[in-house]
Amino acid sequence: MQSNTLDDFTQYVENLCRKHVEIKHSDDDCHFLQLNDDQQFQELKNITFPMVTLDKLTVSYTGSEDSTRKSRYCELMFLDKAGAGDFVEIQEVKNRMERVAEDFVKKMKADRKQRTLYPFLKTLVLSGVEFNFVENKAHGLYGGLLSFNFDLPFVEALEAGRFD
């Protein structure tokens, strides 16, 4: 059973990359990268395209004095290479990366029904999901950035023994 930690969510995204038929991430054929992980970033030369990056994963605490809410913000980037100036190929890559991102959203929507396996998805609201096209012409990379928020349980009672 998984919990609500950042590592659990990161592992979940990496597993989606392993299972998706176009991404096909594996230990030997790397298609997933955490941009906030220095070791993985140093190994960027080992990345194979198409790729998915976990660009940003943050937690915020909002609400009132009596009712704190914990919210997670996530950005996933879906990228592939295209030839410089080949506008047909560039558009095809963008379209394909949008379809892959939508596959991830659909899978998260289906997985949120499995509350014991994926408690961090149960409050994902798909009406707040955003996909923005991105391009890095210097490196021939095209695709999009998928951004979304979801609330997490926040127990305000301090667990016994957490402070001496």
C-alpha positions in Angstrom: 0.0 0.0 0.0 1.3 3.4 -0.9 1.0 6.6 1.2 0.9 10.3 0.3 4.7 11.1 0.2 6.4 12.9 -2.7 8.4 9.7 -3.4 5.1 7.7 -3.7 3.8 10.1 -6.3 7.2 10.2 -8.2 7.3 6.4 -8.2 3.7 6.4 -9.5 4.6 8.7 -12.5 7.7 6.6 -13.2 5.5 3.5 -13.3 3.2 5.2 -15.7 6.2 5.9 -17.9 7.2 2.2 -17.7 3.7 1.0 -18.7 2.9 3.5 -21.5 3.4 2.0 -24.9 5.0 5.1 -26.5 7.2 6.0 -23.5 8.5 2.5 -22.6 10.8 3.7 -19.7 13.0 1.0 -18.2 16.2 0.9 -16.2 18.2 0.2 -19.4 16.3 2.6 -21.6 15.6 5.8 -19.6 12.6 7.9 -20.7 11.8 9.4 -17.3 13.7 12.2 -15.5 13.2 14.1 -12.3 14.5 17.6 -13.0 14.9 18.3 -9.3 17.1 15.2 -8.8 20.8 16.2 -9.3 22.0 12.6 -10.0 19.4 12.1 -12.7 20.1 15.5 -14.1 23.8 14.7 -14.4 22.8 11.5 -16.3 20.8 13.6 -18.8 22.9 12.3 -21.6 21.5 8.8 -21.0 17.9 10.0 -21.7 16.1 8.5 -24.6 13.2 10.2 -26.5 10.3 10.5 -26.1 10.7 11.5 -22.5 8.6 12.5 -19.5 10.1 14.8 -16.9 8.8 15.5 -13.5 9.5 19.2 -13.7 7.9 20.5 -10.4 6.3 18.8 -7.4 5.5 21.1 -4.5 3.2 21.1 -1.5 1.4 24.1 -0.1 -0.6 24.6 3.1 -3.6 26.9 2.9 -6.9 27.4 4.6 -7.9 29.0 7.8 -6.4 28.8 11.3 -8.9 26.0 12.2 -8.8 24.1 9.0 -5.5 23.7 7.1 -5.5 22.2 3.6 -2.5 20.5 2.0 -2.3 20.8 -1.7 0.2 19.4 -4.2 1.1 21.1 -7.4 2.7 19.1 -10.2 4.2 19.7 -13.6 5.0 17.0 -16.1 6.7 17.7 -19.3 6.3 15.4 -22.4 9.0 15.9 -25.0 10.3 14.4 -28.2 12.8 15.5 -30.8 12.0 16.8 -34.3 14.1 18.0 -37.1 14.9 21.7 -37.3 12.6 23.5 -39.7 10.5 20.4 -40.4 7.2 21.9 -39.4 5.1 18.8 -40.3 7.3 16.7 -38.0 7.2 19.3 -35.3 3.4 19.5 -35.4 3.2 15.7 -35.3 5.5 15.5 -32.2 3.3 18.1 -30.5 0.2 16.2 -31.3 1.7 12.9 -30.2 2.9 14.4 -26.9 -0.5 15.9 -26.3 -2.1 12.5 -26.8 0.4 10.9 -24.4 -0.3 13.6 -21.8 -4.0 12.9 -22.1 -3.3 9.2 -21.7 -1.6 10.0 -18.4 -4.6 12.2 -17.3 -7.1 9.4 -18.2 -5.0 6.8 -16.3 -4.8 9.0 -13.2 -8.6 9.5 -13.4 -9.0 5.7 -13.6 -6.5 5.1 -10.8 -8.0 7.5 -8.4 -10.8 5.0 -7.9 -8.3 2.7 -6.3 -8.1 4.7 -3.1 -6.0 2.3 -1.1 -3.3 2.0 -3.8 -3.3 5.7 -4.8 -4.6 7.9 -2.0 -2.7 10.9 -3.4 -5.0 10.8 -6.5 -8.4 10.7 -4.8 -8.9 14.5 -4.8 -7.4 15.1 -8.3 -9.8 17.5 -10.0 -9.5 17.2 -13.8 -11.2 20.5 -14.5 -8.0 22.2 -13.2 -5.6 20.3 -15.5 -3.7 22.5 -18.0 -1.6 21.5 -21.0 0.7 24.2 -22.6 2.8 23.5 -25.6 6.5 24.0 -25.2 9.5 24.0 -27.5 13.2 24.3 -27.3 14.3 25.0 -30.9 18.0 25.0 -30.0 17.8 21.3 -28.9 15.0 20.3 -31.3 12.7 19.4 -28.4 8.9 19.9 -28.7 5.9 18.8 -26.6 4.0 20.2 -23.7 3.7 20.9 -20.0 0.9 19.3 -18.1 0.1 21.1 -14.8 -2.4 20.1 -12.1 -3.3 20.5 -8.4 -4.8 18.1 -6.0 -5.5 18.2 -2.3 -4.1 15.7 0.2 -5.3 14.7 3.6 -3.7 16.8 6.3 -4.1 15.6 9.9 -3.6 18.5 12.2 -3.2 16.4 15.4 0.5 16.1 16.3 1.6 12.4 16.5 2.7 11.4 20.0 6.5 11.2 20.4 7.4 13.5 17.5 9.2 16.0 19.8 11.4 15.2 22.9 
